[in-house]
Amino acid sequence: MGDNVNGPTEDEIYAAIAVLANTERYSVKDNELDDWIA
């Protein structure tokens, strides 16, 4: 992917969000759709 000069990639960001969403302390849920968004 080349040098990572601009910080985390989109994939890394989404992976981190997914990890957080799977923890009990940080659940991301879409209230309108009533479905998990991450």
Backbone as CSV, one residue per row, in Angstrom:
resi,resn,N_x,N_y,N_z,CA_x,CA_y,CA_z,C_x,C_y,C_z
1,MET,0.835,-1.211,0.000,0.000,0.000,0.000,0.867,1.257,0.000
2,GLY,2.149,1.108,0.244,3.014,2.273,0.265,3.206,2.797,1.672
3,ASP,3.877,3.914,1.770,4.137,4.487,3.088,2.854,5.010,3.705
4,ASN,2.690,4.726,4.978,1.470,5.120,5.682,1.673,6.492,6.313
5,VAL,1.739,7.539,5.484,2.072,8.867,5.980,0.849,9.637,6.452
6,ASN,-0.336,9.153,6.088,-1.550,9.894,6.432,-2.315,9.261,7.581
7,GLY,-1.613,8.469,8.402,-2.294,7.829,9.518,-2.907,6.513,9.088
8,PRO,-3.826,6.002,9.909,-4.426,4.699,9.628,-5.218,4.702,8.330
9,THR,-5.232,3.566,7.671,-6.019,3.426,6.448,-7.480,3.232,6.805
10,GLU,-8.336,3.345,5.805,-9.771,3.141,6.057,-10.025,1.756,6.635
11,ASP,-9.343,0.752,6.082,-9.525,-0.616,6.576,-9.153,-0.718,8.044
12,GLU,-8.067,-0.059,8.431,-7.630,-0.096,9.828,-8.634,0.602,10.729
13,ILE,-9.180,1.719,10.242,-10.184,2.449,11.019,-11.423,1.590,11.215
14,TYR,-11.910,0.987,10.130,-13.112,0.154,10.241,-12.864,-1.063,11.118
15,ALA,-11.649,-1.611,11.051,-11.314,-2.757,11.893,-11.359,-2.353,13.362
16,ALA,-10.831,-1.176,13.675,-10.845,-0.700,15.056,-12.274,-0.464,15.531
17,ILE,-13.104,0.106,14.664,-14.511,0.334,15.005,-15.204,-0.997,15.263
18,ALA,-14.924,-1.983,14.422,-15.545,-3.298,14.580,-15.158,-3.924,15.912
19,VAL,-13.890,-3.773,16.297,-13.439,-4.312,17.583,-14.179,-3.627,18.723
20,LEU,-14.280,-2.308,18.641,-14.991,-1.572,19.690,-16.454,-1.970,19.745
21,ALA,-17.054,-2.130,18.575,-18.477,-2.464,18.510,-18.755,-3.839,19.103
22,ASN,-17.753,-4.694,19.113,-17.934,-6.039,19.639,-17.640,-6.133,21.132
23,THR,-17.301,-5.004,21.759,-17.063,-5.017,23.197,-18.333,-4.610,23.923
24,GLU,-18.444,-5.021,25.168,-19.635,-4.666,25.940,-19.643,-3.184,26.296
25,ARG,-18.465,-2.602,26.386,-18.371,-1.224,26.853,-18.710,-0.224,25.757
26,TYR,-18.639,-0.644,24.507,-18.865,0.303,23.413,-19.631,-0.387,22.302
27,SER,-20.943,-0.258,22.331,-21.774,-0.878,21.307,-22.284,0.191,20.354
28,VAL,-22.051,-0.009,19.079,-22.539,0.934,18.079,-23.787,0.347,17.441
29,LYS,-24.902,1.008,17.648,-26.139,0.512,17.059,-26.854,1.664,16.366
30,ASP,-27.404,1.376,15.194,-28.144,2.395,14.465,-29.568,2.418,15.003
31,ASN,-29.926,3.503,15.672,-31.228,3.567,16.322,-32.383,3.584,15.330
32,GLU,-32.167,4.215,14.177,-33.244,4.291,13.188,-33.512,2.928,12.554
33,LEU,-32.433,2.226,12.208,-32.594,0.940,11.545,-32.724,-0.201,12.543
34,ASP,-32.407,0.088,13.812,-32.405,-0.944,14.850,-31.556,-2.133,14.413
35,ASP,-30.370,-1.815,13.930,-29.476,-2.859,13.441,-28.040,-2.441,13.736
36,TRP,-27.164,-3.410,13.864,-25.753,-3.106,14.111,-25.143,-2.471,12.868
37,ILE,-24.386,-1.399,13.066,-23.773,-0.730,11.928,-22.279,-1.016,11.849
38,ALA,-21.731,-1.681,12.849,-20.303,-2.001,12.825,-20.079,-3.368,13.435
